[in-house]
Amino acid sequence: MKIIYLDYNATTSIDSRVLEEMLPYLKKHFGNPSSSHIYGKAAKEGVEKARKRVAGLLGCNVSEIVFTSGGSEANNMALKGVVETLSTKSTKGNHIITSQIEHPAILNPCRYLERKGFRITYLPVDQYGMVDPDDVKKVITSKTILITIMHANNEVGTIQPVAEIGKIARKYGILFHSDAAQTVGKVETKVKKLKVDLLSIAGHKFYAPKGVGVLYVRKGLKLEPLIHGAGHESGRRAGTENVASIVGLGKAAEIAGRDINKYRDHVFNMREKLYWGIMDKVDGIKLNGHPTERLPNTLNLSFEGIDSEELLCETKEIALSTGSACHAGHKEPSKVLLAMGIDRKLALGTLRFSLGKYNTKEDIRQAVSLLSKRIKNK
Ligand SMILES: Cc1ncc(COP(=O)(O)O)c(C=O)c1O
């Protein structure tokens, strides 16, 4: 049985061109990039080529790229690094602004910092999951040291007005971080346009391997490292580099930059086919997320009178996510959907479809047919 994969916001498979580029670094070029002999040099060259490619995708300088173990580490490094760095300076501030719909890789470091005495403002969102830049402005105080707002939400795909928020942050002299794990490779992510000081990337969301990511750190910004040790990554992140995965991330960045329009058109067309296909056959559907300011691959739908966990259990032919989490046998609706004002019952009837470059028209046709039949039989 072929399983239709519609969960690309959770993770992607590795692009075969990425894998091909990685393989020599797992065996032939096994050297430590810090070694000065030929093996070390070959590995270092791989890492630096990747750095150049990622910098190209983000439109920044190579010195502004720090390789990490993924999006979670990049987010932790940004938040804890800013806090550690600024709280040792005379301008002590203890206030951070974020939103209610961030990924746990932001919300949980925020909660940790709250326990350490920092004050966090979790901004609300509107019915489309959008943060209002005016709300950001209203909560800034003389103690605010950091604003962190995600570029696009992983569940509903709403793209935040990051550049506008960045402008406000600059005006007030406050550092601005954005979690771009869901946008890199899907929409343009040039750091200058976005007006960010810090930006997080996760390789496995755009056809690179899992366990590798990047934190963009604007030139001149010195952050206390999360991992102390030897002087890797110009003293910003210790640990012998994950060379093969970094090489893979670099290749994925090159492909993403080159093919971004092709990717967008493909996933957008597939997504619209899926949406209208289901809408045509099933009543009582609510589209969650912004109608236009949304990731081209993401479709989040609530179905009236449906338990989406149950539906997925019966639909093993399709791999996708629900809008809920199961805690100790008790179903909890998605906090993102609740923050958008969607009622609990409807939230528990939600499916997140996230498409990728390997989906075909036939995948969509089958998914529409399978799901609409199962839903009608409920
Ligand atoms: C928005 C967002 N931020 C951060 C992460 C975490 O990235 P990683 O799995 O590389 O740690 C994810 C992955 O699910 C995500 O969707």
The ligand as an ORCA input file, in Angstrom:
! r2SCAN-3c Opt
* xyz 0 1
  C       8.223     26.614     13.764
  C       9.198     25.596     14.249
  N      10.207     25.960     15.049
  C      11.112     25.086     15.496
  C      11.051     23.757     15.186
  C      12.060     22.805     15.748
  O      13.030     22.465     14.810
  P      13.939     21.159     15.024
  O      13.041     19.988     14.915
  O      14.974     21.218     13.953
  O      14.563     21.284     16.377
  C      10.004     23.314     14.347
  C       9.873     21.876     13.999
  O       8.878     21.253     14.204
  C       9.057     24.261     13.871
  O       8.043     23.892     13.085
*
